[in-house]
Amino acid sequence: MKKFAGLALTMVMGLGVLAGCGSNENSSANTEGAAASDKPEAKVVTISVRENTWGARKDNFLEAEKRLNEELAPENVQVKLDWWPGIDDDELVLQAQAGKVADIFINSSVDIGWERDAGLIRDIDWVKDSEAFKNVPASYTNIMSYDGHYYGAIQDMDASPVFISRKALEGLGWTKEQIDGLRARVDSGDFTFQDLVNLADDAKKKSLVKIGFAVEDTRFEGWNYAFDFNNYDAAQNKLDLSQKAKEVYAFWADAKKRGVIAENIGDVDTDMAAPMFVKGEIFAEFARTEFYQMMREANGMKDKVDDYNNWFNENVVWIPVPSAQKGGKPVSYSNPAMMFVGAKVDDDKMPYVQKLIEHVLDPDLQINHTIASGKLPVTPEAQEDPRFKEMPFYKDHAYLVEFTKTRPALPDYATFTKGYTLGVEAMLTKGKSPEEAFDIFVKEVKQNVPADRVEIQE
């Protein structure tokens, strides 16, 4: 037994000597392995994002995550997205009360006020000095700020052209030159809103269309702005119920009497209007940029961009919303989307949240969203993308954002607008006069909007 034990010991010692006399490569590998094990683990920063997958939003966030991690690699930091499904505002509040607020979520610019007051979001004053926003128009800057601070980072933009049936204009005897020159007449103030009403009336009387005007909803601010009823006094930071509302109501009453708009106009939303417009049933559709995309899908040309552009040029002409006044400036309305930062994001986490948002706004990613959603990019750099320049409708109407107005971010604006639309509905369904509609509007606002947040001109 001792003999065998000694032999075994000798073999083990021999293997040990052989191992010690191994190649330099093995020795080097061992050294590298030790060094690798000494490298600290990457710092992981998890950022929750709440949003649906509309357009290219989710794809853009995932690509932004990838680009940010490449940027952070030298710092040994890795960002990981935690994607939460989008929910409506009521559920957003309920979940916030339960302590579940995402680090980033997307909502309308009009939501800044109530979200701030509800404790859902925090300030992001870094927007002021961010390279991503340094060249955006001043109007965008105004949209992103509220009560002395920045609270939102604009994600996409649109405007509100009037899409008009070219075939109907041809049926009214308009020449190609007259049709193609219409936009310049609107821009110069030569062609007014009343001129457009008269054309719609003529087209309907001659059975060229079934509907004169269609609009995305009965609160459509573009019509208000055309009559210089602007809803909001920026200097006082108050809602403004002015006598100008009577002029808007007078338009509604006249258009209904002439059959330019129908009693059920509020039911013909853009989803319903797109196929109707494609069929030539609507003279003029008041909608935002995305309606161009909706018509493409209604045409069955979602993946046939060139074919659709040819159809569009042959069947549609677009203009800004004309002013109601001769010589007045055209108007446009938008409801831009904002990226908001949750109130629980602290100053240590904010730099990573900021960088992620800035990458979402990389010019090429903005155009990915434009192609998928029909929204406009928000920075001039994105508009330089060759793909954007190859899309004539988007490229040509981007100038509208220079004078596009948005809803004020005041928390009481929804209540204020409800009062306005109650007046509209009273005229459409109950035969009320513009004066009676105005009285309904005033009464509703007095009852439901705090007096210190609104100016009422009776």
N, C-alpha and C positions, 0 to 999 in steps of 0.2 A: 504493500500500500504506500509505503514511504517512497519507493522508487517511482511509482506513478505520480505521486504528489510532486516530487521534485521535477519530473518531466513536464508536468503541466505548468509549474512555476517558471521553468526555463522558457517555455513557448510564449507565455504571457509577457515575460520580460523582453523576449526577442521581438514580439509584435510592437512593444512599446518603443524599442530602439528604432525599428523600421519606421514607425509613425513619426518619431522625432527626426528621422533623416529624410522625411518626405520632401517633395519638390518645393521650390520657392512659390510656385503658383498657389498651392494649397495654403501655404502660410499667409500669402497675400490675401486670399479669399477670406481666411479667418479674421484677418485684421479689418477688412472692409465690412464684414458682417458685424463685427463688434461696433464699428463706427456707425453703421446704419442703425443699430439698436440704441445707440446713444442719442440719435436725432429725436427731438421732441415731437410728439404727435401734433398734427395741425389743429389750430384753434377752429372749432366749428361754430358758425353763426347761423342759426335757423331763423328764417324770415317767413312769416305766414302771409299769404296773399289770398284775399277773398275776392273772387270774381267768377263770372261765367266764362264760357269759351268763345264768346261772340267775336267775330272778326278774327284778327290774328293775336288777340291779347295774350292768351295763354302761351302760344308759340313764342311770342316776343319776350315774355318773362323768362321762359326756359332758355332762350338764346342769350338773354341778358345775364342770367345766372352763369352760363358757360363763360361768357366774356369777362364777367367780373372775377370769376375764379382764376382765369388766366392772369388777370391784372394783380390779384392778391397772392399768387403763388410765391413770389419772393418774400412775402411777409409770413408765409406758412399759415395762411388763413384760408378757410374754405366756407363759402356760403351755401346753404342748402334751403331750397324752397319747400314750404309746407303749403300745399294748395287747398284752399277751402272753397266750397261751392258758393256761388252768388246767392243772395237772398234779398227780399224786399225790405223797405225801410222799417216797417213795423217789427219784423223779425230781427232786424239789425239792432233795434233798440232793446228788445227783449233779451237777446243774447248778450248785449253789452251790460245789462243789469245783472246778468248771471256771471259777469266777469270774462266773457269770451269776446275779445275784440282783436281783429287781425292787425298785423303790423302795417299792411298796405291794403287798401280797398279802393274801388272805383265807384264814383257816383257823379251826379250832375253838379255843375258849378253852383246851382241855386241852393244846394244842400249845405253849403259852408256854415251859414248862420245857425241853423238848428243843431247841426252836428257838433259845432263848437259848444253851444249852450248846453247840450246833452252830455258833454264830457266824452264824446266818442273820438275826437281828433285833437292833435296838438299842433302848435305852430311849427312851420318849417321855413324859417327866415333865411335859411341857406339858399333858397331859390333866388334871392336878390343878387347874389354874387356867383351863381352857378354858370359855368361855361355853356351848359346845355340851353340856357334861356337868354343868353346875352343879346341875341339878335331878334328876339320875338317882338312883335308890335306892342306899343304901349297899351292897347286895348286888352291884350292877353294878360299883361301885368296887372291891370285893374281887376280882371276876372279872378286872378289867383289870390288877391289880397282881400282882407276883410278886417275892419276895426283896428287898423294899424299894424297888422301882421299878415304874413303869408300863411295860408292854411291848405292850399291845393297846388298841385303841379299839373298843368293842363296836359291831357293825354291825347285828345283828338279834337278836331274842330269841324264845323260845317257852316254853311250859309243857307239862305233860303231863296233860291231863284224861283221864278214863276215859269213852269213848263207849259208851253202853248202849242196847240195842235197846228202844225204847219199846213196840213191838208185843209183844215177849217179856214185858215187865212187865205189859202188859195181859192177856196170855195167862195170867199167873200170878194174875190177879184184882186187880191194883193199879188204884186209881181215878186219875183225872187229878190230883186234889189230892195223893194220895200220891206220884205220880211227880214232880210239880212241886215238892214239898216235900223231895225226897230230898237235893238239894244242901245245903240248910240243915242237915239232920241230919248230913251229913258234916262240915260246917264246925264244928258244935258238938260233934262227937265222939260223937254218939248212934248213928250208923251206922258199923260197923267193917268192916275188910277181910274178916274172917271172915263177916260178914253178906253181903258181896258174893259170896264163894265159894259160900255156901249157895244164893243166888239163881241163880247160874250152874249149879250142880248140878241144881236143880229144873227150870230151863228146858231143860236138855239131856235129863233123864229124861222130860220130857213132850213131847219132840221138837219143841219150839218153835224150837230152833236146832240146828245141826250141831256147832258148836264153842262151848265155854264161854268161855275166855279166848284172845285173840290178843294178841301183844305185838311191839314193833318188833324186839327181839332178846333173846336169853337172858341178857344181862348187865343187863337193864333195871334201872337204879338206883332207879327209883320204887318197886319192890317192896322193895328193901333198906331204903330210907328209911322205908317204912311200918312195918317191924319194928325201926326204930331202929338198923339196921346202916348206919353212915354212912361207912365205908371210910377216913375221913381224920380225923386229930387236928390241928386247925388250930394249937393252942397249941404242939405239938411239931413241926409241919410234917412229920409222918410219916404214912405209910399205917397203918391200924389194922385188924388182923384180930382182931375180937373174937368172943366166944362168941355174940353176937347173930346171927352168920351161921348158926348151927345152927337158929335159929327160921325163917329164910328158907328153908333147905333143907327143914325140916319142912313148910312150906307147899307147896313144890314136890312133895314126896313124896305128901302128902295129896291135892293137886289132881290129880296124875297117877292115883292109885289110884281117885279118884272119877270120873275121866273129864272133869274140868273143863278140863284141858290135855292135849294129845296129844303123843305121842313126837316128832312132827315139828314141834312148835311153833316151833322156830327157823327153819324153812324158810318159814313163812307171814309174810313181811315185809309192810311197809305197802303196797307196790305190789300185792301179791296180796290183802291183807286188805280193801282199799278196795272193790273190786267185790263181795267176799263179804259184807261188812257191808251194803252197799246192798241186796243180795238177801235180807237177813234171816237169813244163815247163822251169824252170830257174835253171841253174847250181849253180850260186853264187849270192846272194843278199847283196850288201853293204848298210847297213842301221843301224839305231840306235836301242837302246835297245827296244823301243816301237814296233819294227817290230815283236817281239816275241808275243806280245799281239794281234797285227793285224792278225797274222796267226791263232791265237786261234779263233778269231771272224770269219775269213774266213772259218774255219773248222766247224763252227756251234757249237763250244764247249765253248762259253763264260762262261757258268755256270758249265762246266764239266772239272774242272782243272785236276783231276787225269787222265781222259781219254785223255786229250790233252797232258799232259806230256808223256804219253805212246806213243802217236803218234809222238811227237817231237823226242823222243829218237830213234824211229825206222826209222825216215825219214830225220832227220836233224843233222848235226854236225856244230859247230861254232868255229871260231878261231878269234884272233885279225887280223887286217890288217897286212900282213907280210911286212917286210922291203924289199926294192929292192936290198939291198946289202947282200951278204952272211955274216953271223955272225952279222948282224944288229939287232937292237931292233924293236919289233913290234910297231905299232902305233894305236892310237884311236882318234876319233874326237867327240866333243859334242857341243851342242848348249843349255846350261843350262838356265833355267828360273830364273829370279830375281824378288824379291819384291822391288819396288822402292817407295820412300817416296816423296810426292808432295812438291814443293817448298814453298807452303803456310803454311805448318805445322810449327808452332813456337816452341820455346823451352819449353813452358808450356805444350803443347799438346804432344810433342815428347815422354815423358816417357810412356804414355798410348799406343801410336803407337808402341813403342818398345816392350812393354810387349805383345801386341796382336800378333805381328810378331813372337816373341819367342814362344808363345803358338801354333801358326800354325806349328812350327817346333818341337812340342812335338813328341817323337819317334813313338808313336802309330799312330798319325795322319799322319806322313810321310808314314807309311806302308799302311794306308788306301788309300793314293794317289797312291802308288806303285801298289797296287792290281787293282785299278780302271783305271790307266793310262798307266802302263807299264814303268814308269820312276823309277830310282833308288833313294833311300833315300840319304840324304846328310850328315848325321852324323853317326859316328860309333855306337852311342847308338841305333839308329834306326835299324841298321843291327843286333843288338842283339835280336830284337823282334822275338819270336818263329815263327810267321807267315812268316817272311822273310827267316828264316833258313829252312822252309819247302818248299820253292820255289827254286828248284835246279838251274834253269837257272840264276835267279837273284843273288843268293848267290855265284855261281861259277864264274860268270863273273864280279863281283864287283871289282875285282883286276884291271881291265882295267882302272879305273878312276885314278889310280896312275900315269899313263903316258898319260892320255887323254889330248889333246890340244883343245883349244877353239879359236874362232875367236877373233882377237883383237878388242878392243872397239873404235878404231879410226873412226871418222866420215866419212872418205873417203874410208873406206874398201869396202863398197858396190860398189862404182865406180871402184875401183881397180879390184874387182872380176868380174865385168861386162866386163872389158877388157880381163880378162883371158878367160871367157866363149865365148867371141866373137872369140877368137882364136880356141877354141874347135869346135864351130859351123862351122867355115870355113873349118876345116878338115873333119867334118862329112858330110857336105852338098855341099861343093864346091871343094873338092879334094885337098885342100891346103896342103903343106908339113909342118912338124913341124917347120922348119925355118921360113916359111911364117906366120904361126900362131903366132910365137914368135914376129915377126915384128908387126903384128896387135896389139898384147898385149901391146908392148912398145909404139906404136903410140897412142893408146887409153889412156894409163896412162899419157903420156906426155901432152896430150891435156886437160885432165879433172881432174888430181890430182895435187894440188899445189906442186911445185918442192921441197919446204922445208919439205914436209911430206912423201917423198918417196925416196928411193935409187934405182937407176936403173943401173944394170950391163949389158951393151950391148956387 
